[in-house]
Amino acid sequence: MRALVAVSVMAGALIAPAAAFGQTAPAPSPALPDRITMLTIFKTVTFGEPSFVSGRFRNVNPADGTLTPYGGRAITLSAAPHPFTAFAPIANDVTEAEGFYSFQVDPQVNTRYVVAAADPPVATDAKLVRVRFAIEFEAETTKPRRGREFEVSGTVKPVRPGAKVIVETRAVGSRGFREADRVSAAADGTFDAAAKVRGDSELRARVLGDPQNLPSLSRKLIELDVGERSSP
């Protein structure tokens, strides 16, 4: 009993000086924070290309910085495509022993992602993956006659009726491209345009962006070997 009293007195003796100097007792330690980190690998992709969402679920002790991974915990990936008004779950996973996780995503339009856990309840901030249009095209011929119009056709993905497509040509030896035709994609994503050149040239196509997808340029150039104009 004396030992207990002695400890109480000593504790009082230790606390009293702090009060005497106007100091306040330290506040209780806050709850240890639970954190999910998230990174988007390939923040901008072209339609048809994957991106990856990965990160780690763990507890960080603010007192000493000790990290405790949450392994074997269920997590959910949710997505909100443009206009980003609502998130919906699209995939589930279980963290590895060290708390790591990874998802492959295949967005069609600009999309925000969030990862959340229920035990303990915590979620990441939203991360945005931007998606460029994909455009493919072909020329009616690679050996057009000088000054004679030829057809250019192709496809825009994702399908976006009314998407603006520009066909451009550049004469060999020159620096810049010039617009040859401007058309709108049809309901099935296809387009038909026309071009004409007066000498050996290069041909390309590009699609303008909109709120859902970024603009994009065709990955290939078509080389045009121009022959002499045929006699009427």
C-alpha positions as CSV (number, residue, x, y, z in Angstrom):
1,M,0.0,0.0,0.0
2,R,2.8,2.4,0.8
3,A,4.4,1.7,-2.6
4,L,1.2,2.7,-4.3
5,V,0.9,5.9,-2.2
6,A,4.5,6.7,-2.9
7,V,4.0,6.4,-6.7
8,S,1.0,8.6,-6.5
9,V,2.9,11.3,-4.6
10,M,5.8,11.2,-7.0
11,A,3.5,11.5,-9.9
12,G,1.9,14.5,-8.3
13,A,5.3,16.0,-7.7
14,L,6.2,15.6,-11.4
15,I,2.9,17.1,-12.7
16,A,2.8,20.0,-10.3
17,P,5.8,21.9,-11.7
18,A,4.3,21.9,-15.2
19,A,1.1,23.4,-13.9
20,A,3.1,25.9,-12.0
21,F,4.7,27.2,-15.1
22,G,1.4,27.4,-17.0
23,Q,2.1,24.4,-19.2
24,T,-0.8,22.1,-20.1
25,A,-0.6,18.3,-20.0
26,P,0.0,16.7,-23.5
27,A,-3.2,15.8,-25.3
28,P,-3.9,12.1,-25.8
29,S,-2.3,10.6,-29.0
30,P,-4.7,10.7,-31.9
31,A,-5.9,7.5,-33.5
32,L,-3.3,5.9,-35.6
33,P,-3.9,6.8,-39.3
34,D,-4.8,4.2,-41.8
35,R,-3.8,5.0,-45.3
36,I,-4.2,3.7,-48.8
37,T,-1.8,5.1,-51.4
38,M,-2.7,5.0,-55.1
39,L,-0.7,5.7,-58.2
40,T,-1.9,5.7,-61.8
41,I,0.7,4.2,-64.1
42,F,0.1,5.8,-67.6
43,K,-2.0,8.8,-66.6
44,T,-2.8,9.4,-70.3
45,V,-3.5,6.5,-72.7
46,T,-4.8,6.0,-76.2
47,F,-8.2,4.2,-76.5
48,G,-7.5,0.5,-76.4
49,E,-4.4,0.8,-74.3
50,P,-4.5,-0.3,-70.6
51,S,-3.5,1.7,-67.6
52,F,-2.7,0.4,-64.1
53,V,-3.9,1.5,-60.6
54,S,-1.6,0.4,-57.8
55,G,-0.7,1.3,-54.3
56,R,-0.3,0.1,-50.7
57,F,-2.6,-0.3,-47.7
58,R,-1.0,0.3,-44.3
59,N,-1.0,2.0,-40.9
60,V,1.4,4.8,-40.2
61,N,2.2,5.5,-36.5
62,P,2.6,9.3,-36.2
63,A,4.6,8.9,-33.0
64,D,7.6,7.0,-34.5
65,G,6.7,6.6,-38.2
66,T,6.4,2.8,-37.8
67,L,4.6,1.3,-40.9
68,T,2.3,-1.7,-40.4
69,P,1.1,-3.2,-43.7
70,Y,-2.5,-4.4,-44.0
71,G,-2.1,-7.8,-45.7
72,G,-5.1,-9.9,-46.8
73,R,-7.5,-7.0,-46.7
74,A,-10.4,-6.7,-49.2
75,I,-10.3,-3.5,-51.3
76,T,-12.6,-2.2,-54.0
77,L,-11.8,-0.1,-57.1
78,S,-14.5,2.3,-58.2
79,A,-14.7,4.4,-61.4
80,A,-16.5,7.5,-62.5
81,P,-16.3,8.1,-66.2
82,H,-16.8,11.6,-67.6
83,P,-18.7,13.7,-66.4
84,F,-17.5,12.2,-63.1
85,T,-20.9,12.5,-61.4
86,A,-21.0,9.1,-59.7
87,F,-18.6,6.3,-58.8
88,A,-19.5,2.6,-59.2
89,P,-17.4,-0.4,-58.1
90,I,-15.7,-2.2,-61.0
91,A,-13.2,-4.6,-59.4
92,N,-12.2,-6.2,-56.1
93,D,-8.9,-7.5,-54.8
94,V,-7.1,-8.6,-51.7
95,T,-3.9,-6.9,-50.6
96,E,-0.7,-8.9,-50.6
97,A,1.2,-9.7,-47.3
98,E,3.0,-6.3,-47.4
99,G,-0.3,-4.4,-48.2
100,F,0.4,-4.0,-52.0
101,Y,-2.4,-4.1,-54.6
102,S,-2.7,-3.6,-58.3
103,F,-5.6,-3.3,-60.9
104,Q,-5.5,-3.1,-64.7
105,V,-8.0,-0.6,-66.1
106,D,-9.2,-0.1,-69.6
107,P,-11.0,3.2,-69.7
108,Q,-12.8,4.3,-72.9
109,V,-13.2,8.0,-71.8
110,N,-11.6,10.2,-69.3
111,T,-12.2,8.4,-66.0
112,R,-11.5,9.0,-62.3
113,Y,-10.7,6.1,-60.0
114,V,-10.9,5.6,-56.2
115,V,-9.7,2.6,-54.1
116,A,-11.5,1.9,-50.8
117,A,-11.4,-0.6,-47.9
118,A,-13.9,-1.5,-45.3
119,D,-11.6,-2.9,-42.6
120,P,-10.6,-0.4,-41.5
121,P,-12.8,2.0,-43.5
122,V,-10.6,4.3,-45.6
123,A,-10.4,5.5,-49.2
124,T,-7.9,7.2,-51.5
125,D,-8.4,10.5,-53.3
126,A,-9.7,10.3,-56.8
127,K,-7.1,9.9,-59.6
128,L,-7.8,10.8,-63.3
129,V,-6.8,8.8,-66.3
130,R,-7.2,10.7,-69.6
131,V,-8.0,8.8,-72.8
132,R,-7.0,10.0,-76.3
133,F,-9.1,9.0,-79.3
134,A,-7.7,6.3,-81.5
135,I,-7.8,7.0,-85.2
136,E,-7.0,4.7,-88.1
137,F,-7.1,5.5,-91.8
138,E,-6.3,4.4,-95.3
139,A,-5.9,6.1,-98.7
140,E,-7.6,5.0,-101.8
141,T,-4.2,4.9,-103.5
142,T,-0.6,5.6,-102.5
143,K,0.1,6.7,-106.1
144,P,-2.4,9.4,-106.9
145,R,-2.3,11.5,-110.0
146,R,-1.0,15.0,-109.7
147,G,-3.9,17.4,-108.7
148,R,-6.4,14.6,-108.8
149,E,-8.7,14.0,-105.8
150,F,-8.5,10.6,-104.1
151,E,-10.5,9.1,-101.2
152,V,-9.3,8.8,-97.6
153,S,-11.4,6.7,-95.1
154,G,-11.0,5.5,-91.6
155,T,-12.4,4.9,-88.1
156,V,-12.5,6.8,-84.8
157,K,-12.6,5.0,-81.5
158,P,-14.4,5.1,-79.2
159,V,-17.4,5.6,-81.5
160,R,-18.4,9.3,-81.3
161,P,-20.9,10.4,-83.9
162,G,-19.9,13.9,-85.1
163,A,-16.3,13.7,-83.9
164,K,-14.3,16.1,-86.1
165,V,-11.6,14.5,-88.3
166,I,-9.0,16.5,-90.2
167,V,-7.0,15.0,-93.1
168,E,-3.7,16.7,-93.7
169,T,-0.9,16.5,-96.3
170,R,2.7,17.7,-96.4
171,A,4.8,18.0,-99.5
172,V,8.2,16.2,-99.4
173,G,10.8,18.7,-98.3
174,S,8.4,21.1,-96.5
175,R,8.0,21.5,-92.8
176,G,4.3,21.9,-92.1
177,F,1.1,20.0,-92.9
178,R,-1.9,21.6,-94.5
179,E,-5.5,20.8,-94.1
180,A,-6.9,18.8,-97.1
181,D,-10.3,18.0,-95.7
182,R,-12.4,18.2,-92.6
183,V,-15.3,15.8,-91.9
184,S,-17.4,14.4,-89.1
185,A,-17.5,10.8,-88.0
186,A,-20.6,8.8,-88.8
187,A,-22.8,7.0,-86.3
188,D,-20.6,3.9,-86.5
189,G,-17.4,5.9,-86.0
190,T,-16.3,5.8,-89.7
191,F,-15.4,8.7,-91.8
192,D,-14.9,9.5,-95.5
193,A,-12.8,12.4,-96.7
194,A,-10.8,13.4,-99.8
195,A,-7.4,14.9,-100.6
196,K,-5.3,15.9,-103.5
197,V,-1.6,16.7,-103.9
198,R,0.6,18.2,-106.6
199,G,3.8,16.3,-105.8
200,D,5.2,13.5,-103.6
201,S,3.7,14.0,-100.1
202,E,2.9,12.5,-96.8
203,L,-0.7,12.0,-95.6
204,R,-2.0,11.8,-92.0
205,A,-5.3,12.2,-90.1
206,R,-6.2,13.5,-86.7
207,V,-9.3,13.8,-84.6
208,L,-10.1,16.8,-82.4
209,G,-10.8,16.3,-78.7
210,D,-14.0,16.9,-76.7
211,P,-14.8,16.8,-73.0
212,Q,-14.8,12.9,-73.0
213,N,-11.6,12.2,-74.9
214,L,-8.4,14.0,-75.8
215,P,-7.4,14.8,-79.4
216,S,-5.3,12.2,-81.2
217,L,-3.0,11.9,-84.3
218,S,-2.7,8.9,-86.5
219,R,0.3,6.9,-85.7
220,K,1.3,6.3,-89.2
221,L,2.1,8.5,-92.2
222,I,1.1,7.4,-95.7
223,E,3.7,8.2,-98.3
224,L,2.2,9.4,-101.6
225,D,4.2,8.8,-104.8
226,V,2.6,11.2,-107.2
227,G,2.6,10.4,-110.9
228,E,1.9,12.7,-113.8
229,R,-1.7,13.7,-114.5
230,S,-3.2,11.6,-117.2
231,S,-4.4,13.2,-120.4
232,P,-8.1,13.9,-120.6
